[in-house]
Amino acid sequence: MVFAYGETELSYLRQKDARLGAVIDRVGHIDRTVDTDLFSSVIHHIIGQQISTKAQATIWQRMQDALGAVSAETILAAGVSDLQALGMTFRKAEYITDLAEKVHSGAFDLDTVAQMSDEDAIRALSSLKGIGVWTAEMILLFCLQRPNIFSYDDLAIQRGLRMVYHHRAIDRKLFEKYRRRFSPYCSVASLYLWAVSGGAIPELRDYKPKREKTP
């Protein structure tokens, strides 16, 4: 399954911002895979922190092979040491086990989170061990498919903004200006800014000043 959007969102963003509209027309439709299972999505994001996408995929596949179904029960049955043996750090194995314990006991209700507003869902998810605000925002976008996620802590989105709008730096005030402009379809704008940051339009460059080398 991919993040769902269409002409309604694209027409709105083109109308609001000519530069982003030009990017949309140049890049075309973007298919970004989503994981609609909130429990596995949280685990997937914990595994993926500070490692490559390839390494994340390898560990996730090992977990599926070892546990069969990835659930609170199978994770608790495996324990921290078996999870760590799959290639993740001891701390991540602890975070995942802590989540499984909370879900299994009912101390953390994922179904309730899915019904919350963006702000409340981010607050609830980031209360979990190993989940910060940025990770919570990514879960809202790539699992719950919330339409209006725009993460200030995402360096690639900041880079995309610098490249499209020729800014040297993006502070909070400037970022919020773009959030207001793209709302209520910030998630789709994020997809295109990620694409730009990744080199989808080769002639666009990053205007961030290069550090001067110290003698």
C-alpha positions, 0 to 999 in steps of 0.5 A, a space after each residue: 500500500 502507498 500513501 494515498 493522495 490525488 488531484 485535490 491535494 495537488 491542485 491545492 498546493 499548485 494554487 498556493 505555491 507556484 514553485 512547489 507546483 513546478 516541482 510537482 509537475 516535474 517530479 510526477 506522482 510519488 509512491 511512498 509505501 505505508 505500513 498500516 499496522 501501528 504496532 509493527 510500524 512503531 517497531 519498524 521505526 525504532 529499529 530504523 533509528 540511526 541505521 541505513 534503510 538496508 540495515 533496517 530491512 535486514 533486521 526487520 526480515 530477520 525478526 519476521 523469520 524468527 518470530 513468525 508474526 511480529 506481535 506483543 506476545 511473540 516479542 515478549 516470548 523472545 526477550 531482549 537477548 534474542 531480539 538483540 541477536 537479530 542485529 539491533 542494539 541492546 537499547 533498541 531491544 529494550 525499547 521494543 520489549 517495553 512497547 510490547 509489555 505496555 501493549 500486552 498489559 493494556 497500559 498503552 492502547 494503540 487503537 486509541 492513538 489512531 483516533 487522536 488528533 495529530 498533536 495528541 497522537 504525537 504526544 502519546 507516541 513520543 511518551 514511549 521509550 525510544 520514540 521522539 517527536 520526529 519518529 512519532 511524526 513519521 509514524 503518523 505520516 507513513 502508518 496512519 496516513 495523516 494528511 497534514 504532517 510537516 516535521 521541523 526536525 526532518 533535515 531532508 525537508 529543511 534541505 528541500 525547502 532551501 533548494 526550492 526557495 533558495 534559503 540559506 537557512 530554515 528557522 522555526 518562524 520560516 518553517 511555520 510560514 510554509 506549514 501554514 501555506 501547505 496546510 491542510 496537505 503538508 504531508 504531500 508537500 513533504 513527499 515532494 520536498 523529500 524527493 527534491 532533497 534526494 536529487 529528483 531535480 538535478 539542477 536544484 542545489 542546496 543554498 546552505 553556506 558551506 563551512 569554512 575549513 579551519 587551518 
